[in-house]
């Protein structure tokens, strides 16, 4: 009996600490003028946007999806009532650099392609506000140029890029504030999936014709297509891992 009481007390303390840490994160972010401005300018309109679509606000689980060729960044939120993700809205990517294909070395101007997550919040960015992604991930480390992969890939404001994803100052205010709230509500990692284009069957056929001599690139895109089609079919995210060859592997994952 005493053992059960001790376990209950420890669990309660851990939950209390996690809640306090999440709340503290939001409060710390609001100390920065640009984050406060984002909140004051965007919170009401975002609340209405979510309400109009029957979505819970503030969000608890976000998912970001990027299509390089279409220059679109999508923001999704998990709907507990439907047990799947619902799209919040699309944001136009102001500018892209490089070509279709993954980033494999520093200075190649490429925007990465693959499965990532937000790993940094920069409220004092040179590009207004920015959200860092965890490039290079394990797949990049295996398939990229060893010791020369580059780093510091961000979703950010402005309209300049050498491998990052700029969506203008106005749009980054919304995406950044949504990310702050989701993190404050307990989301540990916000997934960011970056694709060359929408990898449906017809698009893959087109890519195979256009890039017929680039077998390695086509195999990489076919690997990404599995993750793309999984979400398209289920509106849920798979559990993603990377094998020793740098290939993404997908398995069933529980809902957020």
Backbone bond lengths (Angstrom), bond angles and torsions (degrees), N, CA, C in turn:
res aa  C-N    CA-C-N  psi(-1)  N-CA   C-N-CA  omega(-1)  CA-C   N-CA-C  phi
1 X - - - 1.470 - - 1.526 110.81 -
2 X 1.346 114.65 -46.07 1.460 118.93 179.29 1.524 110.60 -61.26
3 X 1.332 115.87 -38.22 1.469 119.92 -179.51 1.522 110.81 -62.33
4 X 1.347 116.77 -42.04 1.463 120.48 178.84 1.525 111.25 -63.52
5 X 1.338 116.10 -38.78 1.469 119.86 179.73 1.519 110.53 -65.09
6 X 1.348 116.68 -41.72 1.465 121.25 179.07 1.524 110.52 -62.22
7 X 1.339 116.32 -44.71 1.469 120.40 179.65 1.521 110.60 -62.07
8 X 1.333 117.06 -42.07 1.463 121.39 178.84 1.517 111.61 -62.48
9 X 1.335 116.37 -42.62 1.462 120.50 178.92 1.523 111.32 -63.75
10 X 1.333 117.00 -42.90 1.469 120.90 179.15 1.512 110.59 -63.10
11 X 1.351 116.71 -43.67 1.469 120.90 179.21 1.520 111.14 -61.39
12 X 1.337 115.67 -42.40 1.465 119.96 179.08 1.519 111.65 -63.20
13 X 1.335 116.21 -41.14 1.464 120.80 179.17 1.519 111.20 -65.31
14 X 1.345 116.95 -41.25 1.460 120.30 179.81 1.517 110.76 -64.45
15 X 1.331 116.61 -43.60 1.466 120.05 178.96 1.517 110.68 -62.61
16 X 1.326 116.14 -41.30 1.463 121.13 178.99 1.516 110.82 -62.03
17 X 1.339 116.80 -41.66 1.470 120.97 -179.93 1.518 110.97 -66.96
18 X 1.367 116.95 -40.58 1.454 120.18 179.28 1.516 111.00 -63.85
19 X 1.348 116.18 -42.88 1.467 120.04 179.26 1.516 110.96 -63.21
20 X 1.334 115.36 -40.80 1.456 119.95 -179.80 1.510 110.90 -66.21
21 X 1.361 117.11 -40.65 1.459 120.79 179.26 1.517 111.23 -63.55
22 X 1.366 116.58 -42.49 1.456 120.32 179.54 1.519 111.06 -62.56
23 X 1.328 116.53 -45.72 1.455 121.04 179.57 1.518 110.55 -63.41
24 X 1.328 115.78 -40.65 1.456 120.28 179.36 1.513 111.20 -62.47
25 X 1.334 117.86 -36.99 1.462 121.48 178.74 1.527 110.75 -59.12
26 X 1.306 116.77 -48.04 1.462 120.79 -179.88 1.524 110.49 -63.01
27 X 1.322 116.69 -43.21 1.467 120.48 179.74 1.518 111.64 -63.46
28 X 1.326 115.77 -41.16 1.466 119.47 178.97 1.525 111.20 -63.75
29 X 1.332 115.64 -41.12 1.461 118.90 179.34 1.524 111.57 -63.31
30 X 1.325 116.67 -36.28 1.459 120.65 -177.48 1.529 113.09 -72.63
31 X 1.316 116.60 -7.83 1.460 119.41 174.81 1.529 111.73 -71.44
32 X 1.330 116.07 -19.31 1.465 119.97 -177.06 1.537 109.97 -89.07
33 X 1.314 118.29 132.84 1.474 121.65 -175.58 1.525 113.87 -55.09
34 X 1.333 117.15 -40.10 1.466 118.79 -176.60 1.529 111.58 -70.48
35 X 1.311 117.08 -33.25 1.468 120.18 177.35 1.530 109.57 -70.42
36 X 1.328 116.84 -41.11 1.470 119.79 176.69 1.524 110.37 -61.98
37 X 1.321 115.91 -41.15 1.469 119.53 178.56 1.523 110.57 -63.02
38 X 1.336 116.81 -41.66 1.469 120.71 178.05 1.519 110.89 -60.59
39 X 1.340 116.12 -42.97 1.462 120.71 179.14 1.535 110.97 -62.84
40 X 1.332 116.43 -49.18 1.453 120.83 -176.50 1.529 112.09 -65.24
41 X 1.331 116.64 -36.73 1.454 120.58 -176.64 1.527 113.30 -82.34
42 X 1.329 116.87 -31.97 1.464 119.30 -167.72 1.524 115.32 -113.99
43 X 1.314 118.90 -18.52 1.460 119.28 -172.31 1.533 112.52 -60.44
44 X 1.311 117.27 -45.66 1.473 120.29 -177.26 1.522 111.62 -64.61
45 X 1.330 117.14 -44.63 1.466 119.66 -179.03 1.524 111.40 -68.33
46 X 1.324 117.04 -34.90 1.467 120.05 176.79 1.523 110.75 -68.30
47 X 1.315 116.20 -39.79 1.469 120.39 177.73 1.531 110.40 -59.61
48 X 1.329 115.97 -43.00 1.466 120.49 178.54 1.523 111.15 -66.94
49 X 1.344 116.59 -41.24 1.461 120.72 179.35 1.525 110.68 -58.85
50 X 1.326 116.94 -45.70 1.460 121.35 179.06 1.530 110.49 -65.25
51 X 1.331 116.48 -43.76 1.463 120.61 -178.50 1.525 111.14 -62.13
52 X 1.329 116.59 -41.47 1.470 120.93 -179.51 1.524 111.61 -61.99
53 X 1.332 116.60 -26.56 1.460 120.97 -178.84 1.532 112.24 -102.22
54 X 1.331 115.88 7.12 1.450 120.00 178.46 1.513 113.46 69.75
55 X 1.331 117.10 30.53 1.461 122.31 -177.32 1.519 110.93 -106.02
56 X 1.317 116.31 148.39 1.459 121.84 -179.13 1.526 109.59 -75.37
57 X 1.326 115.29 133.00 1.467 121.15 177.76 1.522 108.91 -130.97
58 X 1.319 117.77 137.32 1.466 128.16 0.04 1.526 111.96 -73.10
59 X 1.338 117.12 156.28 1.467 120.96 -175.02 1.525 112.66 -70.83
60 X 1.317 115.35 152.51 1.458 121.67 176.20 1.531 112.04 -107.84
61 X 1.328 116.27 -25.55 1.469 120.50 -179.61 1.517 109.96 -142.46
62 X 1.323 116.41 118.10 1.454 122.55 178.40 1.528 110.67 -110.15
63 X 1.306 114.78 156.67 1.465 123.06 172.48 1.515 107.16 -140.88
64 X 1.324 116.85 133.10 1.469 122.16 -179.61 1.522 108.93 -116.13
65 X 1.334 115.60 132.62 1.465 120.76 179.20 1.524 108.97 -128.24
66 X 1.324 116.29 134.97 1.467 122.00 -174.75 1.526 109.80 -123.00
67 X 1.331 116.13 135.00 1.462 122.58 173.76 1.530 108.46 -120.40
68 X 1.310 116.20 114.22 1.460 120.99 -173.35 1.531 112.38 -67.80
69 X 1.315 117.13 -48.55 1.465 119.95 -175.64 1.525 111.12 -65.25
70 X 1.331 116.75 -39.65 1.471 120.89 179.80 1.529 112.39 -79.70
71 X 1.333 116.94 -11.77 1.467 123.09 -176.88 1.534 111.20 54.42
72 X 1.318 114.35 52.64 1.466 120.58 -178.37 1.522 109.65 -130.86
73 X 1.335 114.94 134.42 1.458 122.29 170.32 1.525 107.40 -114.07
74 X 1.333 116.63 121.30 1.459 121.75 -179.73 1.527 109.97 -102.02
75 X 1.323 116.03 140.69 1.465 121.28 172.52 1.525 108.10 -115.71
76 X 1.332 116.08 127.55 1.461 123.61 179.46 1.524 109.09 -120.06
77 X 1.318 116.69 154.22 1.453 121.24 173.67 1.522 109.16 -132.12
78 X 1.322 116.26 148.23 1.460 120.24 -178.58 1.517 110.14 -80.72
79 X 1.323 115.29 128.61 1.465 121.81 177.62 1.523 108.55 -100.98
80 X 1.320 116.59 109.03 1.458 120.70 -178.31 1.528 111.33 -63.77
81 X 1.331 116.75 -33.41 1.465 120.03 -178.15 1.519 112.01 -67.14
82 X 1.341 116.78 -30.31 1.464 121.58 179.66 1.527 112.78 -103.40
83 X 1.328 115.85 -8.22 1.475 122.29 -179.21 1.526 112.49 58.31
84 X 1.314 116.86 33.67 1.466 120.51 173.64 1.526 109.85 -155.05
85 X 1.325 115.05 175.59 1.459 120.29 -178.93 1.523 110.90 -86.22
86 X 1.327 115.44 142.42 1.458 123.00 175.04 1.529 108.32 -119.64
87 X 1.322 115.59 139.34 1.464 118.21 179.68 1.520 110.43 -73.57
88 X 1.334 115.74 133.53 1.460 121.64 175.89 1.522 109.46 -84.50
89 X 1.341 116.09 -55.52 1.459 120.05 177.18 1.517 110.41 -172.98
90 X 1.335 115.79 167.28 1.462 123.65 174.14 1.524 109.43 -99.40
91 X 1.331 115.40 146.19 1.460 122.04 173.86 1.524 108.31 -124.81
92 X 1.319 116.22 133.12 1.458 120.13 178.76 1.519 110.65 -75.90
93 X 1.319 115.62 130.32 1.471 121.02 173.46 1.524 107.39 -78.98
94 X 1.313 116.00 123.95 1.459 121.11 -171.60 1.528 113.01 -67.39
95 X 1.338 115.90 -38.06 1.463 119.92 -176.89 1.523 109.33 -157.34
96 X 1.328 116.30 148.64 1.461 120.71 174.49 1.529 109.03 -125.19
97 X 1.318 115.95 164.10 1.467 120.66 177.00 1.511 109.07 -133.50
98 X 1.322 115.96 162.60 1.455 120.20 -179.68 1.523 111.78 73.45
99 X 1.325 115.37 -157.42 1.462 122.44 -177.83 1.522 109.68 -125.81
100 X 1.316 116.34 178.36 1.451 119.39 172.65 1.524 108.54 -64.58
101 X 1.325 115.68 140.64 1.458 120.27 -176.88 1.516 110.66 127.02
102 X 1.329 117.20 159.19 1.461 121.26 -175.00 1.529 112.82 -74.61
103 X 1.314 115.60 165.52 1.461 121.81 172.70 1.521 107.51 -85.67
104 X 1.316 116.72 127.63 1.458 120.61 -176.42 1.524 114.23 -123.42
105 X 1.333 117.24 -9.23 1.465 119.45 177.24 1.522 109.45 -160.81
106 X 1.314 115.59 160.68 1.457 121.11 177.99 1.521 110.29 -66.81
107 X 1.332 116.75 138.48 1.452 121.17 175.59 1.515 115.19 85.27
108 X 1.350 118.03 3.25 1.467 119.02 -179.78 1.530 112.51 -83.60
109 X 1.341 116.74 -1.36 1.470 124.00 178.31 1.523 113.52 67.37
110 X 1.328 117.45 4.62 1.453 120.75 -176.64 1.531 112.21 -77.14
111 X 1.318 115.56 140.12 1.456 121.45 166.14 1.530 106.47 -82.04
112 X 1.316 119.27 129.76 1.471 120.64 -177.63 1.530 112.21 -58.17
113 X 1.312 115.12 158.67 1.456 122.10 171.02 1.521 108.28 -130.93
114 X 1.317 116.72 135.81 1.455 119.84 -179.02 1.509 111.23 146.30
115 X 1.320 115.46 -159.08 1.467 122.49 -172.85 1.526 109.57 -116.17
116 X 1.324 115.24 114.82 1.460 122.13 -171.48 1.521 110.38 -130.66
117 X 1.329 115.49 -174.02 1.466 121.43 171.64 1.531 108.97 -150.64
118 X 1.332 115.98 161.05 1.456 121.61 176.14 1.525 108.44 -69.34
119 X 1.328 117.18 128.09 1.471 119.57 179.22 1.525 113.25 -124.52
120 X 1.352 117.83 -2.67 1.465 120.59 179.80 1.521 110.63 -150.92
121 X 1.321 114.21 144.88 1.463 121.59 171.25 1.525 107.18 -116.08
122 X 1.325 117.23 125.20 1.468 120.44 179.38 1.532 109.11 -120.71
123 X 1.337 116.97 97.30 1.464 120.51 -178.39 1.526 113.57 -80.25
124 X 1.338 116.39 -3.27 1.474 120.27 179.55 1.523 110.26 -124.47
125 X 1.308 116.16 37.58 1.457 122.07 -176.43 1.525 112.13 -65.73
126 X 1.330 115.45 152.64 1.467 120.58 171.87 1.523 110.33 -65.61
127 X 1.340 115.80 -17.03 1.464 121.32 179.14 1.528 109.60 -114.57
128 X 1.315 114.65 48.76 1.463 126.81 176.54 1.524 111.65 71.71
129 X 1.336 117.89 -80.49 1.464 122.78 174.00 1.528 107.20 -131.39
130 X 1.323 117.07 149.50 1.457 117.83 179.20 1.522 111.76 -148.98
131 X 1.329 114.43 149.67 1.456 123.70 178.13 1.524 108.08 -120.31
132 X 1.328 116.55 118.03 1.455 120.38 -178.15 1.515 111.81 -81.48
133 X 1.337 116.75 144.30 1.462 120.08 172.40 1.528 108.54 -109.00
134 X 1.323 115.67 157.02 1.466 120.40 -172.16 1.528 113.63 -82.16
135 X 1.329 116.42 46.57 1.458 120.63 169.93 1.525 108.69 -81.77
136 X 1.340 119.05 137.79 1.470 127.61 -2.93 1.519 111.91 -81.36
137 X 1.321 116.38 134.09 1.454 119.81 175.31 1.533 109.37 -85.21
138 X 1.315 116.04 -172.57 1.467 119.18 -175.50 1.527 111.94 -62.67
139 X 1.318 117.44 -40.05 1.464 120.95 178.27 1.525 110.88 -63.00
140 X 1.333 117.14 -44.76 1.466 121.08 178.36 1.524 111.22 -60.35
141 X 1.320 116.79 -40.29 1.461 121.14 -178.25 1.522 111.45 -64.43
142 X 1.326 116.35 -33.12 1.467 120.47 179.95 1.525 111.25 -80.58
143 X 1.340 117.43 -42.51 1.453 121.67 -172.77 1.525 114.32 -92.85
144 X 1.336 117.38 -17.85 1.462 120.57 -177.48 1.521 113.11 -85.67
145 X 1.333 114.89 -178.61 1.460 120.94 179.85 1.517 109.75 -75.17
146 X 1.300 116.94 117.99 1.463 121.94 -174.73 1.535 110.96 -60.55
147 X 1.325 115.51 130.00 1.456 121.22 177.09 1.508 114.85 76.75
148 X 1.337 117.96 1.44 1.464 120.54 -177.01 1.525 110.49 -143.76
149 X 1.330 115.58 44.79 1.463 120.40 -174.24 1.522 113.35 -85.80
150 X 1.335 117.00 -23.01 1.451 120.30 -172.91 1.522 110.07 80.38
151 X 1.326 115.90 -179.85 1.462 121.26 -178.34 1.525 108.29 -166.39
152 X 1.338 116.10 -164.08 1.464 122.59 174.64 1.529 112.77 53.80
153 X 1.317 114.92 59.04 1.463 121.43 173.14 1.526 107.53 -100.28
154 X 1.332 116.12 128.24 1.458 120.96 -173.81 1.527 112.36 -131.36
155 X 1.333 115.42 153.69 1.450 122.68 158.61 1.519 104.89 -91.58
156 X 1.324 118.14 124.39 1.467 117.94 -172.96 1.520 112.54 -150.20
157 X 1.328 114.90 176.67 1.451 121.67 178.20 1.519 111.25 -79.65
158 X 1.321 115.23 -170.90 1.456 119.71 179.38 1.519 112.24 76.47
159 X 1.334 114.71 -168.29 1.472 120.27 -178.00 1.523 109.88 -143.05
160 X 1.340 116.75 37.97 1.467 122.87 179.76 1.511 107.89 -127.24
161 X 1.337 117.58 140.50 1.456 119.46 178.43 1.521 112.31 -152.87
162 X 1.321 115.03 145.19 1.465 122.36 168.39 1.533 106.83 -131.79
163 X 1.333 115.67 43.41 1.450 120.92 179.45 1.511 113.92 127.52
164 X 1.342 116.39 -8.64 1.461 120.49 177.97 1.532 110.09 -94.97
165 X 1.338 115.91 -174.62 1.461 121.03 -176.40 1.525 108.49 -123.59
166 X 1.342 118.13 95.95 1.467 121.18 -179.38 1.526 111.62 -89.06
167 X 1.344 116.22 134.53 1.471 119.48 -178.77 1.527 111.79 -127.38
168 X 1.309 117.72 20.82 1.468 126.52 -178.61 1.527 111.26 77.20
169 X 1.328 115.23 156.02 1.470 120.74 -179.73 1.532 111.40 -61.56
170 X 1.330 116.02 -39.19 1.457 119.64 -176.60 1.528 111.13 -64.06
171 X 1.322 117.02 -44.99 1.465 120.41 -178.50 1.521 112.69 -72.32
172 X 1.334 117.12 -37.03 1.468 118.05 -178.02 1.523 110.45 -65.44
173 X 1.324 117.93 -27.50 1.462 119.95 176.12 1.528 110.57 -58.24
174 X 1.321 116.67 -43.22 1.467 120.37 -179.61 1.521 111.17 -68.71
175 X 1.327 116.60 -50.70 1.467 120.25 -175.71 1.525 111.00 -64.90
176 X 1.321 116.67 -41.03 1.468 121.06 179.93 1.532 110.56 -64.20
177 X 1.336 116.76 -44.96 1.462 119.99 -178.27 1.525 110.93 -66.63
178 X 1.325 117.63 -37.96 1.463 120.64 175.32 1.527 110.81 -62.33
179 X 1.337 116.13 -41.63 1.463 120.45 179.90 1.522 111.48 -66.19
180 X 1.330 116.67 -38.58 1.469 120.56 177.04 1.527 109.99 -61.13
181 X 1.327 116.66 -44.43 1.459 119.63 -177.22 1.528 112.05 -68.75
182 X 1.326 116.91 -40.12 1.464 119.56 178.66 1.528 110.40 -63.68
183 X 1.319 116.42 -42.32 1.461 120.63 177.81 1.516 110.35 -64.49
184 X 1.336 116.53 -42.05 1.453 121.22 178.63 1.525 111.46 -62.98
185 X 1.332 116.15 -29.44 1.461 121.01 179.35 1.520 113.05 -87.13
186 X 1.338 116.72 6.14 1.457 119.35 171.56 1.514 116.89 110.69
187 X 1.341 118.88 -2.46 1.469 118.96 178.85 1.527 109.09 -72.19
188 X 1.316 116.05 119.50 1.460 120.97 -175.69 1.524 111.39 -77.98
189 X 1.333 117.30 -42.25 1.462 121.50 179.84 1.526 109.34 -132.49
190 X 1.317 116.49 128.25 1.463 122.05 174.69 1.521 107.52 -95.98
191 X 1.346 118.78 110.70 1.466 120.48 -177.09 1.529 111.84 -65.87
192 X 1.328 115.35 143.26 1.463 122.46 175.01 1.528 107.55 -132.20
193 X 1.325 116.86 110.30 1.455 121.55 178.93 1.528 108.51 -103.34
194 X 1.317 116.77 124.60 1.469 121.65 -176.67 1.521 109.01 -116.44
195 X 1.336 115.98 121.07 1.462 122.06 -177.78 1.527 110.46 -118.23
196 X 1.342 117.24 154.06 1.469 119.24 176.13 1.523 111.08 -66.01
197 X 1.343 115.33 -35.93 1.457 123.42 -179.62 1.524 107.00 -166.08
198 X 1.312 117.87 -179.51 1.465 120.04 177.68 1.524 108.72 -72.77
199 X 1.314 116.16 114.53 1.465 121.40 -168.37 1.529 112.00 -90.43
200 X 1.330 116.12 57.87 1.457 119.51 173.13 1.526 109.23 -81.77
201 X 1.322 117.12 178.21 1.462 121.34 -174.27 1.519 111.99 -61.74
202 X 1.324 117.04 -44.51 1.472 120.50 -178.03 1.527 111.49 -65.61
203 X 1.340 116.45 -38.93 1.464 119.61 -179.10 1.520 110.73 -67.30
204 X 1.313 117.41 -40.44 1.461 120.74 178.07 1.535 110.17 -61.71
205 X 1.322 117.25 -39.34 1.472 120.55 177.11 1.522 110.56 -60.93
206 X 1.330 115.64 -42.05 1.466 120.21 179.07 1.528 110.69 -65.04
207 X 1.334 116.67 -43.22 1.454 120.40 179.74 1.529 111.18 -63.47
208 X 1.325 116.73 -36.98 1.468 120.62 179.75 1.522 111.41 -64.67
209 X 1.318 116.74 -33.82 1.466 120.27 177.06 1.526 110.83 -73.53
210 X 1.340 115.75 -45.67 1.468 119.88 -175.41 1.517 112.25 -70.32
211 X 1.336 117.05 -34.66 1.460 121.45 -176.06 1.530 110.68 -115.52
212 X 1.335 116.11 38.52 1.460 121.94 -173.01 1.525 113.01 -58.44
213 X 1.324 118.04 -29.56 1.473 120.94 -177.52 1.523 112.86 -88.70
214 X 1.335 117.72 -4.40 1.467 121.24 -176.55 1.533 110.15 -107.75
215 X 1.328 114.35 75.39 1.459 121.05 -173.86 1.530 112.49 -61.76
216 X 1.339 116.35 -41.34 1.472 120.05 -178.78 1.517 110.91 -62.37
217 X 1.334 116.77 -42.83 1.461 121.59 179.72 1.526 110.80 -64.49
218 X 1.326 117.03 -42.84 1.460 120.49 -179.21 1.527 111.32 -65.28
219 X 1.323 117.59 -38.62 1.466 120.28 177.58 1.525 110.40 -65.07
220 X 1.327 116.44 -37.57 1.464 120.40 177.53 1.521 110.22 -62.52
221 X 1.327 117.11 -45.58 1.461 120.25 -179.76 1.523 111.83 -66.68
222 X 1.323 117.70 -35.92 1.467 120.58 176.66 1.523 110.16 -63.46
223 X 1.340 116.67 -34.57 1.457 121.05 176.21 1.535 110.13 -66.68
224 X 1.340 117.14 -44.57 1.465 120.56 177.47 1.525 111.26 -63.07
225 X 1.329 116.41 -33.81 1.464 120.67 -177.70 1.524 111.98 -59.53
226 X 1.321 117.68 -31.63 1.463 120.50 179.26 1.528 110.12 -61.00
227 X 1.343 115.94 -46.92 1.460 120.13 178.45 1.511 112.17 -66.09
228 X 1.336 116.51 -38.96 1.466 121.14 178.20 1.526 110.65 -61.56
229 X 1.320 116.86 -49.75 1.458 120.63 -176.61 1.533 111.65 -68.64
230 X 1.328 116.53 -31.42 1.472 119.77 177.58 1.525 110.22 -58.16
231 X 1.331 114.73 -49.13 1.464 117.89 -179.20 1.526 111.34 -68.02
232 X 1.334 117.71 -39.43 1.449 120.98 179.03 1.531 111.35 -59.62
233 X 1.315 116.70 -37.15 1.461 121.18 -177.58 1.523 112.24 -78.79
234 X 1.328 116.90 -44.64 1.456 120.70 -169.91 1.528 114.31 -103.25
235 X 1.340 117.16 -18.69 1.466 121.74 -171.75 1.533 110.69 54.78
236 X 1.308 115.25 31.66 1.449 123.99 172.98 1.523 108.30 -137.06
237 X 1.317 116.27 159.69 1.457 120.25 -176.23 1.523 110.53 -96.79
238 X 1.326 116.91 136.73 1.460 119.37 174.65 1.525 110.43 -78.06
239 X 1.301 115.88 166.20 1.454 120.91 168.83 1.519 106.61 -81.65
240 X 1.335 117.32 127.61 1.465 121.58 -173.00 1.520 109.91 -115.69
241 X 1.324 115.73 131.10 1.461 121.83 174.82 1.529 108.47 -132.13
242 X 1.317 116.60 174.26 1.472 122.02 -178.54 1.521 108.14 -129.10
243 X 1.336 117.07 129.69 1.458 118.69 179.47 1.531 110.84 -86.78
244 X 1.312 116.90 -176.59 1.465 121.51 -173.61 1.520 113.00 -68.27
245 X 1.335 117.40 -14.68 1.470 121.56 177.75 1.525 112.14 -95.73
246 X 1.326 116.97 4.55 1.458 120.41 179.54 1.516 113.45 83.24
247 X 1.326 117.81 11.17 1.459 122.26 -178.08 1.524 110.02 -90.06
248 X 1.329 115.88 133.75 1.461 120.55 177.59 1.522 109.61 -71.76
249 X 1.331 115.14 138.89 1.458 121.64 176.02 1.519 108.59 -123.19
250 X 1.329 116.27 145.80 1.458 121.30 -171.90 1.523 110.21 -127.70
251 X 1.311 115.22 137.71 1.461 120.64 177.78 1.515 108.81 -144.14
252 X 1.318 116.11 164.11 1.459 121.16 -178.17 1.512 111.16 -61.76
253 X 1.320 115.89 134.70 1.448 121.98 179.12 1.517 109.01 -123.63
254 X 1.314 117.30 147.68 1.461 120.47 176.84 1.523 109.34 -71.58
255 X 1.325 116.94 156.97 1.468 121.15 178.06 1.507 110.43 -65.59
256 X 1.347 117.52 155.30 1.461 120.70 179.02 1.521 111.19 -56.15
